[in-house]
Amino acid sequence: MSYRLLIVDDEPKVVDVMRSFLEGEGFLVEAAYSGTEALHKIEQSSPDLVVLDWMLPGMSGLEVCRELRKSSNIGIIMVTAKSEEADKVVGLEVGADDYLAKPFSLRELSARIKSILRRMGGEFEEERVLERGDIRIDVAKYQVWKGNQEVQLTPTEFKILLTLAEKPGVVYTRLQLLKAAMGEEYLNYERTVDTHISHVRQKLEDSPAQPVYIQTVYGIGYRFGEAKA
């Protein structure tokens, strides 16, 4: 299976270098040079993952990310010259699945892309389905259903939900969830877990303020409600 990527950057030379390398890695690659063009191409061709530059003319990469997360669970890697920790947190909280600060190696970019695609399931995951009450999680197909309604989750949200749902009643700290969803590199960004949990609750719970599925254990972390196992 060849995954489809969209590179979004306003520098053609940068796009050409990334496209050439990633095509050599077996990906199908398209390009966009502005935020509005990126949204149009995503709507038209539905790529599996977007490599999105933060600093774009007009509509910024951050705005593109926010817009995508209103309706899409597409994989997003934010690429930027901004290297401050606060910027990284903002990028992750608006819905990016990973963050690369320039300059970076093309091999590192490829590794990050493959890591997100593994989180998204497909050929990398075993075929199994978890059923927790009226919640159904198809691991291989990267799909979540509540009753007859499919719930659209980002790769990070999906991994957090899957981690919790695999062991109902078991309490996970924010660090444990962050490690399961994003890996060791992001263990200093605990606060982003709360944002991801909030997003999952908004999509999954009948009353997000009174969650039944993803419950808070104050002072420790989160668990999947045993009553729904």
Disulfide bonds with the S-S distance in Angstrom:
none
